[in-house]
Amino acid sequence: MRHESPARVDLPQGTLDLLILRVVALGPIHGYAIAQRIKQVSNAALQVLQGSLYPALHRLERRGWLKAEWRQTDGGREGKFYTLTRTGRRQLEIEKANWQGLADAVTLVLGMAE
């Protein structure tokens, strides 16, 4: 039996920040690996393009939610690895709560009787 990969989903505004913070919360990781992890965990439904990913990473770093440091990757090249700051960890909790509230509200509307 063949499983088709789900259609790609366009992310609502602000969702990319939440996804990045969640992935980085697992431990130091470089940009390309963040995009790959999101793609993998979402069964390829969410694909973050470099043109969106790197500006988001820089924005989160400027806000103080991520810290970056140059390290050697498994492939032996230099890469910028991101970690969550204490402020970033707090922001992740806020973002998760906001997302859950939105998802719950949408579920209520979708579930209303016709």
ZAKOLKOL-408796 format. One record per residue (C-alpha): residue in one letter; x, y, z; residue number from 1. Coordinates in pm, 1 decimal. Each point is the difference from the previous one (the first is absolute). Layout:
N
+---------+----------+----------+----------+-----+
! residuo !     east !    north !       up ! num !
+---------+----------+----------+----------+-----+
!       A !        X !        Y !        Z ! NUM !
...
+---------+----------+----------+----------+-----+
This chain:
114
+---------+----------+----------+----------+-----+
! residuo !     east !    north !       up ! num !
+---------+----------+----------+----------+-----+
!       M !      0.0 !      0.0 !      0.0 !   1 !
!       R !    147.9 !    334.2 !   -104.6 !   2 !
!       H !    -34.6 !    306.7 !    223.0 !   3 !
!       E !    -10.1 !    333.2 !   -174.2 !   4 !
!       S !    181.4 !    280.1 !    172.2 !   5 !
!       P !   -238.6 !    269.4 !    121.4 !   6 !
!       A !    -40.2 !    321.9 !   -191.8 !   7 !
!       R !    232.8 !    274.9 !    107.0 !   8 !
!       V !   -159.1 !    234.8 !    251.8 !   9 !
!       D !     50.0 !    376.6 !     -2.6 !  10 !
!       L !     88.9 !    114.2 !    350.6 !  11 !
!       P !   -220.2 !    264.8 !    161.7 !  12 !
!       Q !    184.7 !    320.1 !     93.5 !  13 !
!       G !    214.6 !    -48.3 !    309.7 !  14 !
!       T !     -7.5 !   -380.4 !     -7.7 !  15 !
!       L !    355.3 !    -34.3 !   -129.3 !  16 !
!       D !    139.5 !    165.9 !    313.8 !  17 !
!       L !   -185.0 !   -250.7 !    217.8 !  18 !
!       L !    126.5 !   -295.9 !   -203.4 !  19 !
!       I !    359.2 !    123.7 !      6.9 !  20 !
!       L !     -9.0 !     62.6 !    374.9 !  21 !
!       R !   -143.6 !   -348.7 !     58.3 !  22 !
!       V !    266.4 !   -173.4 !   -208.3 !  23 !
!       V !    285.4 !    200.3 !    152.4 !  24 !
!       A !   -132.6 !    -80.4 !    350.2 !  25 !
!       L !    117.0 !   -358.5 !    -58.2 !  26 !
!       G !    365.9 !    108.2 !     -7.0 !  27 !
!       P !    261.6 !    181.4 !   -209.4 !  28 !
!       I !    -78.4 !    -28.4 !   -369.4 !  29 !
!       H !     99.8 !    171.4 !   -322.7 !  30 !
!       G !   -238.1 !    169.3 !   -241.2 !  31 !
!       Y !    -18.7 !   -267.0 !   -268.4 !  32 !
!       A !    -65.6 !   -266.5 !    264.4 !  33 !
!       I !   -286.6 !    210.9 !    142.9 !  34 !
!       A !   -172.4 !      0.4 !   -339.3 !  35 !
!       Q !     63.1 !   -373.7 !    -41.0 !  36 !
!       R !   -139.2 !    -79.8 !    346.4 !  37 !
!       I !   -318.6 !    198.8 !    -66.4 !  38 !
!       K !    -43.3 !   -176.6 !   -334.2 !  39 !
!       Q !     67.1 !   -342.7 !    152.2 !  40 !
!       V !   -226.6 !     34.6 !    303.4 !  41 !
!       S !   -286.3 !    142.6 !   -211.3 !  42 !
!       N !     28.1 !   -285.1 !   -252.5 !  43 !
!       A !    107.9 !    256.1 !   -261.4 !  44 !
!       A !   -320.3 !    206.1 !     39.7 !  45 !
!       L !    206.1 !    293.3 !    130.5 !  46 !
!       Q !    299.2 !    100.7 !   -209.3 !  47 !
!       V !    189.7 !    307.6 !    107.3 !  48 !
!       L !    189.1 !    167.5 !   -280.6 !  49 !
!       Q !    338.1 !    161.8 !     65.2 !  50 !
!       G !   -142.5 !    335.8 !   -107.4 !  51 !
!       S !   -237.8 !    -17.9 !    297.8 !  52 !
!       L !    213.9 !   -193.7 !    247.2 !  53 !
!       Y !    312.5 !    213.8 !     20.7 !  54 !
!       P !   -177.2 !    336.1 !     35.2 !  55 !
!       A !   -211.5 !   -159.0 !    276.7 !  56 !
!       L !    310.0 !   -133.6 !    177.9 !  57 !
!       H !    164.0 !    342.8 !    -14.2 !  58 !
!       R !   -319.3 !    166.4 !    126.4 !  59 !
!       L !    -23.9 !   -243.5 !    295.0 !  60 !
!       E !    367.2 !     57.1 !     77.4 !  61 !
!       R !    -50.4 !    379.3 !     -1.5 !  62 !
!       R !   -294.3 !    -39.9 !    239.6 !  63 !
!       G !    224.9 !   -191.8 !    236.7 !  64 !
!       W !   -196.6 !   -324.5 !    -29.8 !  65 !
!       L !    281.9 !   -189.2 !   -172.7 !  66 !
!       K !    374.4 !      4.4 !     46.4 !  67 !
!       A !    228.6 !   -101.2 !   -285.8 !  68 !
!       E !    354.5 !   -129.4 !     -1.2 !  69 !
!       W !    223.4 !   -129.4 !   -278.0 !  70 !
!       R !     92.8 !   -368.3 !     34.7 !  71 !
!       Q !    112.7 !   -283.8 !   -217.0 !  72 !
!       T !   -282.4 !   -210.3 !   -149.1 !  73 !
!       D !      4.9 !   -379.5 !    -24.3 !  74 !
!       G !    114.5 !     45.3 !   -360.0 !  75 !
!       G !    306.7 !    194.6 !    115.8 !  76 !
!       R !   -118.3 !    340.3 !   -122.4 !  77 !
!       E !    -57.9 !    309.6 !    209.6 !  78 !
!       G !   -363.7 !     66.3 !     84.5 !  79 !
!       K !   -192.5 !    242.9 !    213.2 !  80 !
!       F !   -167.5 !   -196.9 !    279.7 !  81 !
!       Y !   -299.6 !    143.6 !    180.8 !  82 !
!       T !   -104.8 !    -51.6 !    361.1 !  83 !
!       L !   -297.9 !    131.9 !    191.2 !  84 !
!       T !     63.5 !    274.8 !    254.9 !  85 !
!       R !   -188.6 !     20.4 !    328.5 !  86 !
!       T !   -215.4 !    274.6 !   -155.6 !  87 !
!       G !    -53.9 !   -222.1 !   -304.0 !  88 !
!       R !   -116.5 !   -287.4 !    219.5 !  89 !
!       R !   -256.4 !    230.3 !    164.9 !  90 !
!       Q !   -109.1 !    126.3 !   -341.2 !  91 !
!       L !    -42.0 !   -356.8 !   -123.5 !  92 !
!       E !   -244.1 !    -67.6 !    284.4 !  93 !
!       I !   -193.9 !    317.7 !    -84.9 !  94 !
!       E !     -8.6 !    -88.8 !   -370.8 !  95 !
!       K !   -113.3 !   -357.8 !     74.8 !  96 !
!       A !   -282.3 !    125.4 !    223.3 !  97 !
!       N !   -110.1 !    253.4 !   -263.2 !  98 !
!       W !      4.1 !   -264.9 !   -273.2 !  99 !
!       Q !   -196.5 !   -246.0 !    215.0 ! 100 !
!       G !   -258.4 !    266.5 !     77.8 ! 101 !
!       L !    -40.1 !     76.6 !   -369.6 ! 102 !
!       A !    -20.2 !   -369.2 !    -92.7 ! 103 !
!       D !   -263.7 !    -60.1 !    270.5 ! 104 !
!       A !   -207.8 !    296.1 !   -122.1 ! 105 !
!       V !     18.0 !   -113.5 !   -364.2 ! 106 !
!       T !    -96.2 !   -354.7 !    106.1 ! 107 !
!       L !   -307.3 !    138.4 !    177.5 ! 108 !
!       V !   -109.3 !    190.9 !   -309.8 ! 109 !
!       L !     63.7 !   -297.0 !   -231.4 ! 110 !
!       G !   -192.2 !   -230.0 !    231.9 ! 111 !
!       M !   -315.8 !    211.4 !     28.5 ! 112 !
!       A !   -324.1 !   -162.8 !   -105.0 ! 113 !
!       E !   -138.2 !     83.0 !   -343.2 ! 114 !
+---------+----------+----------+----------+-----+
